[in-house]
């Protein structure tokens, strides 16, 4: 119910192509029994109106295996179904155990219908049995975005250590507390929306600075004006196959990066320091000591290999017309 206003506000999302239709599918907040069946029926009717029943001209693309959505598209003769698996949804801690089970069943069903696009190699391997194959297309930086100088950190002494992104249960608070207490001269700059339940141990520490949520270009400016960028990510089933988007912004600004050893970050060996929580302080010291113009140039060059624009181009190639059929995206 909390998400209802924002969903309604997105009812008329802009579509940048005449071949793309954007909108919101109706979903009742009750996910069981008659209500779930009604949701499935409403989604199916909505899809029928959008496509005018000419399903063979459309590609259906979804990022989340909603059980009602999967039931709704079953048997509809879309030219192709694409399931973009961004996370391990059935491991989401915010879902109840019964909801996780429903999501897992729905995901198994859609994989039997779909081509799967993922954000990491590990996720692609999980879905290699998908009927249409599985393709790893990592996320990346927005190549159009430029860092904007932020005056918000001018008063903060150096060295500055930046954490940019959602400050919630996926950020390892204990690591940051360790850094702040063991090295009181280091200044922690925290940028991003904060979960009210997160960060209580960091409150009141003189070398911890909370900037809140910033515009993307200003956030990039903060990264550019810090000495080390941090990714203290919690390691669990949810993050096992994840590559945080912040990594690409860190690389784009050429900053030294220290991260917990997430398996999918092994492809960045040589431009990212991977360190266990009990070795984080030493890794930050090493990152600052070994930084220089050549290292910064290597990081920026690495970021150029991963852009959202190139990912979108490769993703759209999955829908390239075949045998004269012009596909549209739902």
C-alpha positions in Angstrom: 0.0 0.0 0.0 2.9 2.4 0.7 4.1 2.0 -2.9 0.6 2.8 -4.4 1.0 6.6 -4.8 4.4 6.3 -6.5 3.0 3.6 -8.8 0.0 5.7 -9.8 2.3 8.7 -10.4 4.2 6.5 -13.0 1.1 5.7 -14.9 2.2 7.7 -17.9 6.0 7.1 -18.1 7.6 8.7 -21.1 8.4 6.4 -24.0 11.4 7.5 -26.1 10.4 5.3 -29.1 7.2 4.7 -30.9 8.0 1.0 -30.6 8.1 1.1 -26.7 5.0 1.3 -24.5 5.5 2.2 -20.9 2.9 2.1 -18.2 1.8 0.5 -14.9 0.0 -2.9 -14.6 -2.8 -3.2 -12.0 -1.9 -5.1 -8.9 -4.1 -5.6 -5.8 -2.2 -5.4 -2.5 -3.6 -8.8 -1.4 -1.5 -11.5 -3.0 -3.5 -14.6 -2.2 -6.7 -16.4 -3.3 -9.4 -14.5 -5.1 -7.5 -11.2 -5.1 -4.5 -12.8 -6.7 -6.7 -14.3 -9.4 -8.3 -10.9 -10.0 -4.9 -9.3 -10.4 -3.9 -11.9 -12.9 -7.1 -11.3 -14.9 -6.6 -7.5 -14.8 -3.0 -7.8 -16.0 -4.1 -10.1 -18.8 -6.8 -7.7 -19.9 -4.4 -4.7 -19.8 -1.9 -6.6 -22.0 -4.7 -7.5 -24.4 -5.7 -3.8 -24.7 -2.1 -2.6 -25.2 -1.3 -5.2 -27.9 -4.8 -5.2 -29.4 -4.4 -9.0 -29.4 -1.5 -9.0 -31.9 0.9 -10.6 -29.4 3.2 -11.9 -32.2 4.3 -8.3 -32.9 5.4 -7.7 -29.3 8.3 -8.6 -27.1 7.3 -8.8 -23.4 10.1 -7.6 -21.0 9.9 -7.8 -17.2 12.4 -7.3 -14.4 10.5 -9.0 -11.7 8.8 -12.5 -11.7 5.6 -11.4 -10.0 3.5 -14.6 -9.6 0.4 -12.8 -10.9 2.3 -11.4 -13.8 3.8 -14.8 -14.8 0.3 -16.4 -14.5 -1.1 -13.6 -16.7 1.4 -14.1 -19.6 1.1 -17.9 -19.6 -0.2 -19.0 -23.0 -0.1 -15.5 -24.6 1.8 -15.8 -27.9 4.3 -13.0 -27.5 7.0 -13.0 -30.1 9.5 -13.3 -27.3 9.5 -13.0 -23.5 12.6 -11.5 -21.9 13.2 -11.8 -18.1 15.8 -9.3 -16.9 17.0 -10.8 -13.6 18.8 -8.0 -11.7 18.9 -9.6 -8.3 18.2 -12.9 -6.5 14.6 -11.9 -5.7 13.7 -15.1 -3.9 16.4 -14.2 -1.3 15.0 -10.8 -0.5 15.0 -10.3 3.3 12.0 -8.0 3.1 9.7 -10.8 1.7 8.1 -13.3 4.0 9.2 -17.0 3.6 5.9 -17.8 1.9 6.3 -14.9 -0.5 9.9 -16.0 -1.3 8.6 -19.4 -2.2 5.9 -18.0 -4.5 8.6 -15.8 -6.2 10.9 -18.8 -6.7 8.1 -20.9 -8.3 7.1 -18.0 -10.6 10.8 -17.4 -11.6 11.1 -21.1 -12.5 8.0 -20.8 -14.7 9.1 -17.7 -16.5 12.5 -19.1 -17.3 10.7 -21.9 -19.2 9.2 -19.1 -21.4 11.9 -16.5 -21.6 15.3 -15.3 -22.8 17.1 -14.2 -19.6 19.2 -11.1 -19.3 21.3 -10.6 -16.2 23.6 -8.1 -14.6 26.4 -10.5 -13.7 28.0 -13.7 -14.9 27.0 -15.6 -11.8 23.3 -14.8 -12.4 23.7 -15.8 -16.0 25.0 -19.2 -15.0 22.0 -19.7 -12.7 19.7 -19.3 -15.7 21.7 -21.1 -18.4 18.9 -23.6 -18.8 16.4 -20.8 -19.8 14.6 -21.8 -23.0 15.9 -18.7 -24.9 19.3 -18.7 -23.4 20.9 -16.5 -20.7 23.0 -13.4 -21.4 25.2 -11.4 -18.9 25.0 -7.7 -19.6 26.6 -5.9 -16.6 25.4 -2.4 -15.7 27.7 0.5 -16.0 28.1 4.3 -15.8 25.9 6.8 -17.5 28.4 8.0 -20.2 26.4 11.3 -20.5 26.8 12.2 -16.8 29.5 14.6 -15.7 30.6 15.3 -12.2 29.4 18.6 -10.7 31.5 20.2 -8.1 29.9 20.1 -4.7 30.6 22.8 -2.1 29.1 20.6 0.6 32.5 19.0 1.4 34.8 22.0 1.2 34.9 22.2 5.0 35.8 18.5 5.4 39.4 17.8 6.1 41.4 15.1 4.3 41.8 12.2 3.8 38.1 11.8 2.8 36.6 8.3 2.3 33.3 8.3 0.4 30.4 5.8 0.5 27.8 6.7 -2.2 24.6 4.7 -2.5 21.8 3.4 -0.3 22.7 3.4 3.3 20.8 0.3 4.6 21.1 -3.3 5.6 23.4 -4.1 2.6 26.1 -1.6 3.8 28.3 -3.1 6.5 28.0 -0.6 9.3 30.6 -2.4 11.5 33.3 -1.8 8.9 32.6 1.9 8.8 32.6 2.1 12.6 36.0 0.4 12.6 37.4 2.9 10.1 36.1 5.9 12.0 37.3 4.8 15.4 40.7 3.3 14.4 41.6 6.2 12.2 40.0 9.3 13.7 41.8 11.6 11.2 40.1 9.9 8.3 36.8 11.6 7.3 33.9 9.4 6.3 31.5 11.1 3.8 28.2 9.3 3.5 26.0 10.1 0.5 22.6 8.5 -0.2 19.2 7.8 1.2 19.4 6.3 4.7 17.3 3.6 6.3 16.2 4.8 9.7 17.4 1.5 11.2 20.9 1.9 9.9 23.9 3.9 11.1 23.2 4.3 14.8 26.7 3.4 15.8 28.1 6.1 13.4 25.9 8.8 14.9 27.8 11.3 17.0 31.3 10.4 15.6 33.1 13.7 14.7 34.7 12.3 11.6 31.4 11.0 10.0 29.6 13.4 7.7 26.1 12.7 6.4 25.2 14.5 3.2 21.9 12.7 2.4 20.6 12.0 -1.1 22.2 14.1 -3.8 21.6 14.6 -7.5 23.6 12.0 -9.6 26.0 14.7 -11.0 26.7 16.1 -7.5 27.2 12.7 -6.0 29.8 12.1 -8.7 31.4 15.4 -7.8 31.7 14.2 -4.2 33.3 11.0 -5.4 35.8 12.9 -7.5 36.8 15.1 -4.5 37.4 12.3 -2.1 40.6 10.3 -1.6 39.2 6.7 -1.5 35.8 5.3 -2.5 34.4 2.5 -0.3 32.0 -0.4 -1.0 31.6 -2.1 2.4 28.9 -4.4 1.2 27.5 -7.2 3.4 28.2 -10.6 1.9 25.2 -12.9 1.8 23.0 -14.8 -0.7 21.5 -11.6 -2.0 24.9 -10.0 -2.9 26.6 -13.2 -4.0 26.0 -12.5 -7.7 25.7 -8.7 -7.5 27.9 -5.8 -8.8 26.9 -2.6 -7.1 26.2 0.3 -9.5 28.3 2.6 -7.4 31.4 0.7 -8.5 31.1 2.1 -12.0 30.7 5.7 -10.8 33.8 5.2 -8.6 35.8 3.9 -11.5 34.6 6.7 -13.8 36.0 9.3 -11.4 39.3 7.4 -11.2 39.2 7.1 -7.4 41.0 4.3 -5.5 38.3 1.7 -4.5 38.3 -0.6 -1.5 35.5 -3.2 -1.3 34.5 -6.3 0.6 35.4 -9.4 -1.6 32.2 -9.7 -3.6 32.7 -12.6 -6.1 31.5 -10.7 -9.1 34.1 -7.9 -8.5 37.0 -10.3 -9.3 36.8 -9.1 -12.9 38.1 -5.7 -11.7 41.3 -7.1 -10.1 44.0 -4.6 -10.6 41.7 -1.5 -10.3 39.9 -2.4 -7.0 41.2 -3.5 -3.6 39.2 -6.4 -2.3 39.6 -6.8 1.5 37.8 -8.8 4.3 36.3 -6.7 7.0 39.3 -7.3 9.4 41.7 -6.1 6.7 39.8 -3.0 5.6 41.9 -0.4 7.4 45.1 -1.8 5.9 43.5 -1.9 2.5 42.5 1.7 2.6 46.0 2.7 3.7 47.4 0.7 0.8 45.0 2.3 -1.7 46.0 5.8 -0.7 49.7 4.9 -0.7 49.7 3.4 -4.2 47.4 5.9 -5.9 48.7 8.0 -8.7 47.8 9.4 -12.2 48.5 6.1 -14.0 46.3 4.1 -11.6 43.5 6.7 -12.0 43.8 6.5 -15.8 43.5 2.7 -15.6 40.3 3.0 -13.5 38.7 5.5 -15.9 39.6 3.3 -18.9 38.0 0.3 -17.2 34.8 2.3 -16.6 34.7 3.1 -20.4 34.1 -0.6 -21.0 30.9 -0.6 -19.0 28.2 2.0 -19.9 24.5 2.0 -19.6 24.2 3.1 -23.2 26.2 0.1 -24.5 24.2 -2.2 -22.3 21.0 -0.8 -23.7 22.3 -1.3 -27.3 23.2 -4.9 -26.6 19.9 -5.5 -24.9 17.9 -4.1 -27.8 19.8 -6.4 -30.2 18.0 -9.2 -28.5 14.8 -7.8 -30.1 16.3 -7.1 -33.5 13.8 -7.8 -36.3 14.0 -11.3 -37.7 12.7 -12.3 -41.2 11.0 -8.9 -41.6 9.0 -8.9 -38.4 8.9 -5.5 -36.7 8.9 -6.1 -32.9 7.5 -3.8 -30.3 8.2 -3.8 -26.6 5.7 -4.1 -23.8 
